[in-house]
């Protein structure tokens, strides 16, 4: 859309522009640049959970969007540069106004009238950020950019390209900087339950030493190994994939695909060998790019400890799912470290490339067998972890609260944490090389609940 002059548009927006002015002078030209005609956009769209400032969708034959007002594809939440009294509105990440607006677009994207919406934008013409919805997951698809004359064209072009060329897969790392929390078991059973919901799933074992997932499925690496693909750019990562099949009465059935771990990965634990991998922790992400068109979910079983291997897993991910145990207080404390230190470290690396990711998902209790006493101790520990001093009182850290108590609000202090109950057959199934969800209905229901809690939005 070459007829949009962004420098002129920015010059014509007053320094303390109201929301209405930002909508008229910036968002309407933005929608035009993104390829939406007047008939393909609608202001004050009723989401079912409040009104979003703009919704848009391409017309489909006789279905004119601003007439039918159904099945939106893109939502835009607009803020002014300042409120009526003149106080500036700051949408820079981690500010209270950013958090509030982020929560708004997330709520709208998950609203009853927006089940078809895949994209959301927040902007006040000073900052802008694109969000993607994949099932129940809403995650940033770009950094929260500060808009300038010398970058505005690149920003809106990038947003346009992402909206028009989405990658189907959601990449999920299962990681906690503490072992023994059931990452591998969760990965296998979550992959199985997603496949039962007709999703195409790829699982990656990126543990160089234990290789529990590969062993649990009784798999061996193919001739083309993951370790070789990290350093040899002439190899095709697709050749390292093999199907995990189960026997049924009607014969073998492919459940999901796997890239197994292999012994060659161990050499990269040595710093001198690690130097062979171009782009280091970013290399796995590069390898996965070509696979994202073939799957709905890519699940990565990440090893414990913050090394090249776990850094690579997190770097390649859109979201990080963190199993914990309510009786393992180190797993709770380490989850906070992942949220506050490790993930921001990777976000900073990706931000330099104009990318964004990953974000943490709320923790869950794995293999949960609670007692009143143990739950009381766990909640005491969590409150200690997520509290910070503000003046003379303790308050919950807003950077941790949504990931430990995701349902908590000032009006409703709900401290519920999702949990997978302990069940003996989950452990025993690993010895039979069959995911537990395929052996027992109760376990199936547990992991279906997990998938519905975090991922599935049907």
Buried (B, 14 or more C-beta within 10 A) or exposed (E): EEEBEBEEBBEEBEEBBBBEBBBBBBBBBBBBBBEBBEEBBBBEBBBEBEEBBBBBBEBEEEEBBBEEBEBBBBBBBBBBBBBEEEEEBBBEBEBEBBBEBBEBBBBBBBBEBBBEBBBBBBBBBBBBBBBBBBBBBBBBBBBBBEBEEEBBBEBBEBBBEBBEEBBEBBBBBBBBBBBBBBBBBBBBBBBBBBBBBEBBBBBBBBBBEBBBBBBBBEBEBBEBBBBBBBBEEEBEBBEBBBEBEBEEEEEEEEBBBBBBBBEBBBBBEEEEEBEEBEEBBBBBBBBBEEBBEBBBBBBBBBBBEBBBBBBBBBBBBBBBBBBBBBBBBBBBBBBBBBBBEBBBEBBEBBBEEEBBBBBBBBBBBBBBEBEEEEBEBBBEBBBEBBBEEEEEEEEBBEBBBBBBBBEBEEEEEEEEBBBBBBBEEBEEBBEEEBBBBBBBEEBBEBBBBBBBBBBBEE
